[in-house]
Amino acid sequence: MELRRTFEEVPDLKLVYVLPDNQWNEKSTLFVESNRMRNRILFAVDPGSTAVDLLGLRRENPEPIEEGVPHPATFLIDRDGIVRFADVREDFHIWIDSGFVREALAAIP
């Protein structure tokens, strides 16, 4: 619900959700479809995890179940393509607090 509220407050905000190609499945879009945010969220599949590697997000020595799964990361990029905020996590169970993202969004000119 925090995401929906943020979308309402920032009407030109777009979210790009990048998934390694080995994680793409029907379940991947269920969240977006169920919250009617299809026009605000773009799913991009990263063949061969090219973007994951360019961003340094590949896990070193992953468990077999984690193979191809990148570190969870959030980037806020402005209209000019400048990264204004970045958060990379080791543990995918711990999500960034939405308050930090909202503050970072408010600070983007």
Secondary structure, 3 states (H helix, E strand, C coil): CHHHHHHHHCCCCCEEEEEEHHHCCCHHHHHHHHCCCCCCEEEEEEHHHHHHHHCCCECCCCCHHHCCCECCEEEEECCCCCEEEEEECCCCCCCCCHHHHHHHHHHCC
